[in-house]
Protein backbone atom coordinates (compact mmCIF):
# COMPACT_ATOMS: atom_id res chain seq x y z
CA UNK A 1 0.00 0.00 0.00
CA UNK A 2 1.61 3.21 -1.18
CA UNK A 3 1.18 6.35 0.88
CA UNK A 4 -1.09 8.88 -0.76
CA UNK A 5 -1.69 11.40 2.04
CA UNK A 6 0.73 14.26 2.66
CA UNK A 7 1.74 15.70 6.03
CA UNK A 8 -0.71 18.63 6.02
CA UNK A 9 -3.58 16.36 4.99
CA UNK A 10 -2.61 13.89 7.74
CA UNK A 11 -2.51 16.63 10.37
CA UNK A 12 -5.96 17.94 9.42
CA UNK A 13 -7.41 14.43 9.38
CA UNK A 14 -5.89 13.64 12.80
CA UNK A 15 -7.22 16.85 14.36
CA UNK A 16 -10.70 16.36 12.91
CA UNK A 17 -10.74 12.70 13.92
CA UNK A 18 -9.65 13.39 17.49
CA UNK A 19 -12.14 16.25 17.80
CA UNK A 20 -15.03 14.08 16.61
CA UNK A 21 -14.07 11.20 18.90
CA UNK A 22 -13.73 13.55 21.86
CA UNK A 23 -17.11 15.10 21.07
CA UNK A 24 -18.77 11.68 20.94
CA UNK A 25 -17.05 10.42 24.08
CA UNK A 26 -16.87 13.36 26.49
CA UNK A 27 -19.02 16.09 24.99
CA UNK A 28 -22.21 14.06 24.75
CA UNK A 29 -22.22 14.37 20.97
CA UNK A 30 -24.32 12.24 18.65
CA UNK A 31 -23.48 8.62 17.90
CA UNK A 32 -22.45 9.47 14.35
CA UNK A 33 -19.51 11.48 15.73
CA UNK A 34 -17.67 8.16 16.20
CA UNK A 35 -17.05 8.40 12.46
CA UNK A 36 -13.95 10.34 13.59
CA UNK A 37 -12.22 6.98 13.84
CA UNK A 38 -11.97 6.90 10.03
CA UNK A 39 -10.05 10.15 9.46
CA UNK A 40 -7.82 9.33 12.42
CA UNK A 41 -7.05 5.86 11.05
CA UNK A 42 -6.31 7.17 7.56
CA UNK A 43 -4.01 9.80 9.08
CA UNK A 44 -2.12 7.15 11.02
CA UNK A 45 -1.60 4.82 8.05
CA UNK A 46 -1.15 7.68 5.51
CA UNK A 47 -3.44 6.01 3.00
CA UNK A 48 -6.95 6.96 1.89
CA UNK A 49 -8.76 4.28 -0.13
CA UNK A 50 -10.97 6.90 -1.83
CA UNK A 51 -8.06 8.95 -3.22
CA UNK A 52 -7.05 6.49 -6.00
CA UNK A 53 -10.66 6.41 -7.22
CA UNK A 54 -10.47 10.15 -7.89
CA UNK A 55 -6.79 10.27 -8.91
CA UNK A 56 -5.77 12.31 -5.86
CA UNK A 57 -2.36 12.09 -4.20
CA UNK A 58 -1.34 14.72 -1.63
CA UNK A 59 1.84 12.90 -0.64
CA UNK A 60 5.03 14.80 -1.40
CA UNK A 61 7.04 12.60 -3.73
CA UNK A 62 10.76 13.08 -3.72
CA UNK A 63 12.03 11.88 -7.06
CA UNK A 64 15.60 12.50 -8.16
CA UNK A 65 15.99 15.31 -10.66
CA UNK A 66 16.59 14.23 -14.26
CA UNK A 67 19.70 15.56 -15.96
Secondary structure, DSSP 8 states (H G I E B T S, - for coil): ------HHHHHHHHHHHHHHHHHHHTS---GGGGGHHHHHHHHHHT--TTHHHHT---S--------
